[in-house]
Amino acid sequence: MTNPSSESRIPRLSVEEARAAAESAGIRPDMAELSVFRVLLRHPELAKVLNGMLGMLLFQGNKLDPRLRELIIMRIGWTTGSCYEWTQHWRVARQLDIPEGVILAVRDWKSSTVLDQADRAVLQATDETLEHGTISPETWALCEKYVPDEQARLELPVAIGNWRLFSQMLRSLEIPLEDGVEAWPPDGLEPTS
């Protein structure tokens, strides 16, 4: 599941080229340093649209609790075998002070004892969306109970869909990790399927 290649199917721009393309597309310069944007910025309009969605869901105006969002992303990264997604968002989740044990619990969340009811509701919603393309009425009722903000619930399926899209894109384009970044933190364990 790990991309052993150091290059993607569409070659990355140099960091300098990516920064210049990001500036002209109105994308934050720090995003241009990420391998995914070094590839995406070969199509600046596409990169701008995807960056806009990420910006809203991660930084500007987002209503979904960041802990829940990161657990969703980590579950998608694990379930889909997206090393890049798991690795990048491991760092984000740790920066948000989400304990390692909680993050690792997404690998087998149904048997975990460290997750709260809101965590479990959004992880169930994530699994159902990945497996069936929709959240069941029973799980939606749990999300209404444990994610009481209506705007946060609107973001829930959008977040699941967004990071599923990124997982597919990252894997299909074989986007490599940035130089010097260790895959599958903290223990190097990869999904079995």
C-alpha positions, 0 to 999 in steps of 0.5 A, a space after each residue: 500500500 505504501 508508494 515505494 516510488 519517489 515520484 508520482 505518475 505526473 511529476 511534481 513541480 519543483 518547490 520554487 515552481 509550485 510556489 510561483 504557481 500557488 501565488 498566481 492561483 491564490 493558494 497559500 505558499 505553505 500548501 505549495 510545499 506539499 507533494 500533492 500540491 506540487 502535482 496539482 499545481 500543474 493544473 492551477 484552476 483544479 488546484 485552486 478549487 481543491 484548495 478552496 474546499 480544503 481551506 473551508 473544511 480545515 481553516 475558514 468557517 468550518 463547523 465540524 469539530 476538528 477532532 471529529 474531522 481528523 478521526 474521519 480523515 484517519 479512518 478514511 486513510 486507514 480503510 482506503 490504504 492511503 499512506 499519504 492521507 494517514 501520514 499527513 493527517 497523523 501530524 495534523 491530529 497530533 498538532 490538535 493534541 488528539 492522543 495517539 491512542 485515540 487516533 490509532 483507535 480508528 483502525 479498529 474503532 468498533 472494539 475501542 474503549 477510548 472513543 466517545 459517542 460522538 467519535 463513534 457516530 461519525 466513524 460509523 457514518 464514515 464506514 457506511 458512506 465508504 461501504 454503501 455511499 450513504 449514511 443510514 437513518 439510524 446512524 444519522 440519528 446518532 449524528 444528530 444526537 452527538 453532533 448537535 450543530 446543523 452546519 456541522 452535520 452538513 459538513 459531515 458527508 462533505 468532509 467524508 466525500 472530500 477526503 475519500 476523493 483525496 484518498 482516491 486521487 493520492 493513490 491513483 496519482 501515486 503521490 509520494 510523501 515529502 522527503 524525509 517523512 516517515 510512512 504510516 506513523 507511529 508504528 509503520 503498520 499498514 492496513 492488511 487489505 
